[in-house]
Amino acid sequence: MPQVTAQGKSFTCETGANLRQVLLEQDIDLYNGKAKFINCMSIGTCGTCAVQIEGEVSAVNWKDTARRSLPPHSIDRNLRLACQTKVLGDVKVTKFDGFWGQGNELVW
């Protein structure tokens, strides 16, 4: 089972598990500010669950690419939408500031 490290916590999940669901189940603060209440609930259209991921995850899908191609995101940043990402191996997840997680300051 893959090990996920996020917000100073480490835990395991099933291979192929949705990263957003895994983080929320572990009480990880995935969303910044009011994005906790105003988000697309995993449809992949809002971009508020953007995180940096190191490790083995699924390939980027079209929803992830499309949303991160629009401001305030930039497709050039090394971010992914947690709601569109499957955990395939051990991963380290990092969250940045900004409503959409698009900032440069580390949150966790």
Backbone hydrogen bonds, N-H to C=O, Kabsch-Sander energy under -0.5 kcal/mol:
donor,donor_aa,acceptor,acceptor_aa,energy
4,V,11,F,-3.7
5,T,91,V,-2.2
6,A,9,K,-2.4
7,Q,93,V,-0.5
9,K,6,A,-2.4
11,F,4,V,-2.2
13,C,2,P,-1.8
16,G,87,V,-4.0
17,A,14,E,-1.8
17,A,87,V,-0.5
19,L,85,T,-3.0
20,R,82,A,-1.5
22,V,18,N,-2.3
23,L,19,L,-2.5
24,L,20,R,-2.5
25,E,21,Q,-2.4
26,Q,22,V,-1.1
27,D,24,L,-1.7
28,I,23,L,-2.4
30,L,28,I,-2.0
32,N,99,F,-0.5
35,A,32,N,-1.9
36,K,33,G,-1.6
37,F,34,K,-2.0
38,I,34,K,-2.1
39,N,37,F,-0.7
43,I,40,C,-0.6
50,A,47,G,-1.1
50,A,100,W,-0.6
51,V,80,R,-2.8
52,Q,94,T,-3.0
54,E,92,K,-2.6
56,E,90,D,-1.2
57,V,55,G,-0.7
58,S,86,K,-2.0
65,T,61,N,-2.2
66,A,62,W,-2.8
67,R,63,K,-2.5
68,R,64,D,-2.4
69,S,65,T,-0.7
69,S,66,A,-0.7
70,L,67,R,-1.5
73,H,70,L,-1.5
77,R,74,S,-1.9
79,L,77,R,-1.8
80,R,51,V,-2.8
82,A,49,C,-1.7
82,A,80,R,-0.6
84,Q,81,L,-1.5
85,T,82,A,-1.4
87,V,17,A,-2.8
88,L,56,E,-2.2
88,L,86,K,-0.5
89,G,56,E,-1.8
91,V,3,Q,-2.5
92,K,54,E,-2.6
93,V,5,T,-3.1
94,T,52,Q,-2.6
97,D,105,E,-2.2
101,G,98,G,-1.8
103,G,97,D,-3.3
107,V,95,K,-3.0
108,W,95,K,-1.5
